[in-house]
Amino acid sequence: MRYLMLCLLPVLSLFLQSTLFSAYSIKNTLPDLVLVFVIFYALLNDARKAAQYGFWCGLLEDLLLGRFIGMNALAKGLTGYLIGALQGNVFKENLAVGILSVLIGTVLNYLFLFFTSLVLGVMTEADRQVLITLFFQASYNLLLATPLYVWYYNSSRHGLLRHNRER
């Protein structure tokens, strides 16, 4: 059941982003629920697994939303790896750790996407709008991170996302 849920979370997240949250965008900025779940996965797993999960979730996002194939896969994979590398040094039960990880992960992911866009020539210059978009996306992600982290953490310990050996 764990693997089914881990596959359904990014699909459901993309569905919610493109339907419900698109009606509530702030300055044309949407939350990145897929990224939020990749960060949560990274906090509770090792860096290698987090990078793989982030890569596959980002690739799914690239394929379903028709953006440049591979940009989100690379950015979410790197973000998952970095957050996963830090996970051994934090107290995961603390809600503030989950929220701070979402903030750091959102900034990292956005920077990876920004620099990849610059290198590929998709974006030619950095302006103030880039920082405004980052601010609103980070704010939106942080707003959603609080209830979602409580659910995700509890589910990974006692619910549908727990490992079989922890029963």
Stockholm file with secondary structure:
# STOCKHOLM 1.0

chainA/1-167         MRYLMLCLLPVLSLFLQSTLFSAYSIKNTLPDLVLVFVIFYALLNDARKAAQYGFWCGLLEDLLLGRFIGMNALAKGLTGYLIGALQGNVFKENLAVGILSVLIGTVLNYLFLFFTSLVLGVMTEADRQVLITLFFQASYNLLLATPLYVWYYNSSRHGLLRHNRER
#=GR chainA/1-167 SS CHHHHHHHHHHHHHHHHHTTGGGGCBTTBCCCHHHHHHHHHHHHSCHHHHHHHHHHHHHHHHHHHTSCTTHHHHHHHHHHHHHHHHGGGSCTTCHHHHHHHHHHHHHHHHHHHHHHHHHHTSCCCCCHHHHHHHHHHHHHHHHHHHHHHHHHHHHHHHSTTSCGGGC
#=GC SS_cons         CHHHHHHHHHHHHHHHHHTTGGGGCBTTBCCCHHHHHHHHHHHHSCHHHHHHHHHHHHHHHHHHHTSCTTHHHHHHHHHHHHHHHHGGGSCTTCHHHHHHHHHHHHHHHHHHHHHHHHHHTSCCCCCHHHHHHHHHHHHHHHHHHHHHHHHHHHHHHHSTTSCGGGC
//
